[in-house]
Amino acid sequence: MKGVQGLILAIGLGVAGALFNWAYLYNSSRDVEKINFIGIKPGATINRGEVLREDQLVPVGIPERWVGNLKDFALLWDTRQTVIGSPVWRTIGGETLLLAEDLKTPPQELKLGENERAMWIPVDTRGFVPSLVLPGDTVSFIASRSQMGAPTPAKPPEQPADGAGNELASAPTGPTEIIGPFTILSLGNRLGSPEVMRAAKIPQVQENVMTIAVKVIKVKKNPDDPKSPEYEELEEKAATLWKVLQATNFRQVGVLLHERKTNKP
């Protein structure tokens, strides 16, 4: 009888051990079962307004048990064909997940750093194609050297205008000066690409006014007094540009587009 009890006990222990092993293997398998999300390839950078390319995307596997509500924010790898060719409203660096928020209409506000300020510049839309320029691009401005430092006229002479109402500036005298570079924040009310604006059904207005980011420098009124109050001054290139605009009664300036840093296929 004792032998039968021992046999039953051994079988019971064996069954219990098998159940524990099964539970361990099940939990381990859950750890290795992963859900793939869309990630940005290491080393790739997608600038604001650029469209997503397939070669910039990589699958990022995350263990299923740790996904939680990430599906509500990040895009699944299986949906990548639906996002290829779509523009992003913010600059995205490599080794990050692509979020659903990245493909939405850009927020109607300017993003500035702590020591940055927004400056509005009148630009001549006859001299460049606004739809080919995107916020985030780098530009410089062209001005006549003879206008730099010239006093603002008390009553500027009237200039003829073209059919679109743009002032036809008289030909500048002497060599020109290139002032910059500056980063574009917006073109008129456009904070992203024209495609994003059209998709959101937002009309484009005031393309002849460009918003750029300029830096300010904090200066003490009395440098010898550590407790002296501070005030802000424009960085040198921004101050030069502002003087030119004042000297020309805020006449529209020319635009030079710098090389756009993007990843070529």
Order of alpha helices (4+ residues) and beta strands (2+ residues): alpha-beta-beta-beta-beta-beta-beta-beta-alpha-beta-beta-alpha-beta
